[in-house]
Structures are given as structure tokens and as C-alpha cells.
Amino acid sequence: MRLYDYAPSLNGYKVRLLLSHLGLRLETEWVDIFAGEASTAAFLRMNPSGQVPVLEVRPGTFLPESNAILYYLAQGTPYWPADTQQQAQALRWMFFEQESHQPSVATLRHWTLTGKLSRYPSLVEPKRRLGHAVLATMNGHLAGQAFFAGAGYSIADMALYAYTHLAHEGGFVLEAYPQVVDWLARVRSQPGYLDEVFPYPPNAAGYLPGEQEVA
Ligand SMILES: N[C@@H](CCC(=O)N[C@@H](CS)C(=O)NCC(=O)O)C(=O)O
């Protein structure tokens, strides 16, 4: 298996976090998304969305989407619950992460760190409101349980952890969400936790990702 990834990508980090918990290393090809390397014809044949991460599960067979990759790699491991009810809960939170968390918490961090907030003035406040609603939803859920899927620590936690633990870089004050802060600490204490954040390089600032808002 080979992973196509970009070091500052937190969608890529989700996959690296699971691999680290599993004690696995994959051959990795680094793709400079801000230099257009995810928009070449060759890359678009692997992922028509032009995004990392992509897992080459066997030569010529490609699996894009971070949460799908987490699901694939977690099969048969403690990070994918055995119980159907808990599997459904894990999926619920992974869909929530894509639907609500990425376009708010993740996007505002990207725009803040790369100087792009002023490009989208009418979108910032709605995204900030959505981000607060997302964090409040997470906080409320975690008041009743230690991890998102209800069982132990799972890939649902990894999916949500990636952008939540750096939400302050997008202007969110996490201390307002104490259950989330406690959960972040529980994630960090898991065996094999990967403490790794790569800053955006200078070419991130000039990049216009078209319809895409997250990086
Ligand atoms: N839904 C996708 C989103 C992936 C994504 O946004 N990847 C970013 C890096 S974090 C990317 O490759 N952006 C390049 C672009 O959109 O042009 C996933 O979860 O894998």
C-alpha cells in the first residue's frame, strides 16, 4: 500500500494518526497541493477531486477520502467497533465531521493561517457560527461518554481530533468547551498517539483552491 499525502494536511494527519496507533508505516508519496501537484492529469486519475489523502490499496487501485481510508485501515483493529450500533455511531460522527466540522472549524483555520479571511468576508461569520454550533454539539455529546462512538477510542475520534485540536488557530476558544478539552487530552494519552503538526509553507497563501475551502 502507498499513501499520497501532504505534510501540513490534517486530513492526511488523520491517516498518519491511525497508522501510528497501529505501529504501521506506509510508503508515502508527498504531493505539494499548493504547487498544483494534486491537479495534474495523473493525480486526477487517482482522485478526481484533486485532493489528498489517497491510499493506493494495491497497484492501480485508489481510495480517496480520509474517513474512507480510516475505515479501510481500521478493519480488524480495536479502532473500529465490533458492535453494529457503535459502528453506526462512528459513521454518524465521521459524516458530521465532513458535513459540519470541515467547512467551519477546519476552513477558518486554513483561511486564518494563510491570510485568506479577507477574500471571503461574507462567509466568515456564518462559518464561525457553524463552528461554535459544532463544538457545542461535540461538547454536549462528550458530557455523556468518553469517546464519540460510545465504545472505546475509535476512528471517529481520530477524524474529529485532527482539526479540533488546532481549532484555536482559527480563532475558536476551546476552553469554552470543557468536555472537548478533556476529550482532547484523552486522545493524546492513547498508545501510539502522533504529536505532529507541519506549518503551511509560504506557497499556501497564494493558492486559490477554487470550490475547495479546506487544506
Ligand atoms: N473530504 C476530503 C477532503 C480532503 C481535502 O480537503 N484535502 C486537502 C488537503 S487537507 C487538499 O488536498 N486540498 C487541495 C485542493 O482542494 O485543491 C477528505 O476528507 O479526504
The ligand as an SDF file (V2000), in Angstrom:
LIG
                    3D

 20 19  0  0  0  0  0  0  0  0999 V2000
  -13.1700   15.2180    2.0830 N   0  0  0  0  0  0  0  0  0  0  0  0
  -11.7750   15.0990    1.8260 C   0  0  0  0  0  0  0  0  0  0  0  0
  -11.1390   16.4740    1.9070 C   0  0  0  0  0  0  0  0  0  0  0  0
   -9.6530   16.3940    1.5450 C   0  0  0  0  0  0  0  0  0  0  0  0
   -9.0230   17.7670    1.4720 C   0  0  0  0  0  0  0  0  0  0  0  0
   -9.6540   18.8250    1.6810 O   0  0  0  0  0  0  0  0  0  0  0  0
   -7.7190   17.7530    1.2000 N   0  0  0  0  0  0  0  0  0  0  0  0
   -6.9920   18.9890    1.0830 C   0  0  0  0  0  0  0  0  0  0  0  0
   -5.7670   18.9190    1.9890 C   0  0  0  0  0  0  0  0  0  0  0  0
   -6.2730   18.8470    3.6910 S   0  0  0  0  0  0  0  0  0  0  0  0
   -6.4960   19.1350   -0.3530 C   0  0  0  0  0  0  0  0  0  0  0  0
   -5.9250   18.2190   -0.9110 O   0  0  0  0  0  0  0  0  0  0  0  0
   -6.7520   20.3200   -0.9450 N   0  0  0  0  0  0  0  0  0  0  0  0
   -6.3200   20.6140   -2.2660 C   0  0  0  0  0  0  0  0  0  0  0  0
   -7.4150   21.3050   -3.0470 C   0  0  0  0  0  0  0  0  0  0  0  0
   -8.5690   21.2370   -2.6150 O   0  0  0  0  0  0  0  0  0  0  0  0
   -7.1010   21.8780   -4.0770 O   0  0  0  0  0  0  0  0  0  0  0  0
  -11.1200   14.1470    2.8250 C   0  0  0  0  0  0  0  0  0  0  0  0
  -11.6020   14.0630    3.9530 O   0  0  0  0  0  0  0  0  0  0  0  0
  -10.1280   13.4750    2.4660 O   0  0  0  0  0  0  0  0  0  0  0  0
  1  2  1  0
  2  3  1  0
  2 18  1  0
  3  4  1  0
  4  5  1  0
  5  6  2  0
  5  7  1  0
  7  8  1  0
  8  9  1  0
  8 11  1  0
  9 10  1  0
 11 12  2  0
 11 13  1  0
 13 14  1  0
 14 15  1  0
 15 16  2  0
 15 17  1  0
 18 19  2  0
 18 20  1  0
M  END
$$$$
